Amino acid sequence: MSDPAALDAALVEALADFAAHDRVLVATDFDGVLAPLVVDPMDSRPVDGGMPALTSLAELPGTTVALVSGRALEPLRELSGADHDGPLVLVGSHGAEDSRAEGGLALDDDQQALLATLDDELATLREEHPGLRVEDKPAGRVVHTRGLPEDEAQAALDAARELGARHTSLEVTPGKGVVELAVAHVGKGVALVALADEVGAEAVFYAGDDLTDEHGFEALADDADADRAARRLTVRVGDGETQARFRVADEEAMVGLLEALVAARREATAR
């Protein structure tokens, strides 16, 4: 078990304030938050303690818990270990997929054709940049360069962005050693706000580590209702500039945060 006492005192106080609301949404990214970043994305596994803490939270009254990831829905479910009939909501493909929606993601004919064109052009890109990996997702493709020498990785990422720029209907989303090219895209910020509204959350917690998570932090902070915006508790995992209110060092520290949140929420809901 991680040591919740290692958390910043201001963050512990903020967790207690958050936990005191009647209905809350707790959402986190997966990679870089619950699971360390690895060269092959399918080798990713959550660190001990994180998923059990989220499951414990989801079983408490008035608490909705969601994994919000750029990963496609089924790999997210497989790697996180979340049960099909479990209490967690899974939001994949940057909000384009929802575990509660029947049939997952539907693409129209134009999007399907663009996806086929994208496959052809990425095949050429792989020939030009050996070692580059392409992840298939229902609504797009992700170019991965982790493990490549820095100059090779940068050249491959630049080429992927240029490919995206040639097709103006593609949504191009850069990340840590990745570029995603999507034919259908919602965005983590939009997905988070929509989910919070849907479940009637009075307060929202979100933790992330990457550029796409900054969109989530920004969307939550930009709420026009100042009182509601103040009830948005956002946490950046790791280094880098951020709009999040708080920061923790790594995935193990995130486990300590979640365990502290479980304790605070149990106390609040037992009253």
N, C-alpha and C positions, 0 to 999 in steps of 0.2 A: 504494500500500500504506500502511496506517495504521502508526503508530509504537507498537509494543507497549511500548516503554520509557516511554511516558507513563502507564502504569498504576501504580496504587499498589503499593508494594513488598509489602505484606501480601497483596494480591490475587494478585500474581505468584507468591508462595510458595504460596498456597492452590491455584492452578492446577497447579503442579508436583506438589503432594501428591495432588491429585485424579487427575492424569494417570498416576500411578504404579500405580494399581490395575489388576488384570487385566481386569476387565469393568466398563465404565462406560456410563451413559446421559447424553447431552448433549441437552437440550431447551430450546427458546426459543419465546416468543411471536413473532408476525410484526409486526403493526402497533405502531409505537412502539419496536420493538427492532431489527428488521432494516429496516423501512421507515418513513419519517416519516409522522405523522398528516396526513391531507389532508381537504379538505371533502367530496369525493365519494370514498367508500371504494373504488370501482372504478378510481380514478386512482392508487391506491397502487402503488409500485414499490420494491423493495429497493435500498438504497444499494450502491455498488460494493464487492465483496469479501466481503460477509457470506455469501451463498449458496455461493460457491466454497469458503469456509473450512469451512462445514458439510458440504459434499460430500466435501472432503478428509478430514475427521474420520471420516465414515461409512465411508470406504474403508480405515480402519486396523483392525487386529485388535482384537476385543473391544470395539468401540465402536458403540453404537446411537445414532443421531441422529434427533430428532423435532422437527417444528414442531407446537406445541400452541396452537391459536387458537380464538377465538370465531367466526371465519368458518366458513361452510359449506365442505365439503371441496373441491368443484370450483373455486369462486373462489379458495380458498387455493392450490390447485395452479396455477391459471392465473397468478395475480399473483406468486407466488414463483418460478415457472419450474421447479418441481420436476418431474422426469420421472415418467411413470406407472410405468416399470420401473426407476426410480432407487433409490438406497440409502436415501433418507430416508423415515421413517415420518411420515405426516401425520395429525394428530388434530384434527378440526374440530368446530364447534358445541359448544365447551366440553367435549369428551370424548364427545359422543354419536355422533360419526362417526370411523371409523378406516379409513385407506387400505388396510389389510390385510384388512378384512372384506368378504366378498362381498355385494353388494346394498346396502351402505351402511346407511341408517337405515330401520326399519320402524315405522310408527305404527299403533296400533289404531283402531277405529272412533270411540271417544270422543275420542281425541286429534285425529283428522281433523276431527270435528265442531267441536271447540273452536277449531281453526285457522281454520275457515271463519267462525265467529263473530268471531274476532279480526280477520279481514280486514274484515268489515263495520264493526266499531267503529273500526278504524284509518282507514277511509275517511272516517268522520265527523270523526275527529280531524284529518285533513289539511285538511278544509274549515275547521275552527275555527282551525287554526294554519298558514296559508300559508307555504311554504318548508320545512316539515318533510318529511323524506324517510323512506321505509320500505323497508328491505332485506328481501327474502324469503329465508328459510332453510328447509331441509327440516323442522326441528323448531320453527320459531318465526318471529318477526318482530323486526326491530331498528329502533327509532326513532332517527334521526340528526338532530342540530340544529347541527352545526358550520357556521359561516358566518352563522348568524342573530345578530341583536343579542342581547346577554346577557339582557335581560329577556324577550324573546320565547322564547329558547331555554329558559330556566328554566321558563317557564309551560308550554311544550310537554312538557318532561321530567316536570314535576309531573303533568300530565294523563295521560301514559303510565303513570306509576307508579300513579295512581289507577285507571286501567283494569285494570292488573294485579291490584290489590288486590280488585277486584270479582269476579275469577275465581280462587278460592283454589287451584285446581290448576295455575295457571301459575307458572312459575319466573321471578321478576323479578330481572334482573341489571343494575345500573347500571354505567356506565363513564364515560369522558371524553367528554361531549357525546352520550352514547347511553344508551338503556334497551333491554335485550333482554327480550322476552316469549316464553318457550319452553314448549311442551307436553311436551317431553322434555328432560331436562337431567341430565348426570352431574357436571360440575364439574371444573375443571382439576386440583385437588388429588387427587381420587379417581382421575382418569385417569393422572396422573403416577405415583402410588404403584403402581397396577395395572400400568402398563407397566414400571416398574422391577423389580417382582417377576417379571413374565413373562419378562423377558430376563436375569434373574439379576444385575442390576447391583449391584456392591459399593459404588459411589459414584454420586451423581446430581448433575448440574449443571442449574440452571434459571434463565433470565433472563426478566424481564418488566417491564412498565411501568405496569400498570393495577390497578384494584381486584380484578379477577378473578384476576390473577396473585398477589395477596396470599394468596388461598386456596391457591394452589399452594405458596407459601413456607411458609405455616402448616402445611399437611399434611406437608410434608417435614420441618419442624422438630419436629413432634409425634410422630415415630416413637418407639415405646415402648422400642426398643433404643437405649440412649444411644450406644453405639459407632457404630451405623449412622447415627444422627441427626447425629453429628459429621462424617460423610462426605457430607453434603448441602451443596453449594456453591451458594448462591443470590445473584443479582445483580439489583438494581433499576436500570433504565435511566431516567434523568431524575430530577426532583425528586419531593417528596411523602413522607409518612410511610411507613415500610416495615418489614417483618419480615425482609427479606433481610439476609444477612451483609455484603454489599458493594454498592457503587453505582458506576455509570459515568455520564458526563454525557449522552450522546446516542448515536444510531445509529452515527456514525463511531467513537466510542470503543468501541462494542460490537464493531465489526469488528477493532479493534486487540486486544481481548480474545480474540476467536475465533482470530486469527492466532497469538497467543501460546500459546493452548491447542493448536492444531495442532502447533506446534513442540515443545511439552512432551510431547504424546502420541506424536509420532514418535520422539522420543528415548527415551521409556519403552518403547515397543513394539519398538524395535530392539535392546534389550539381550538 
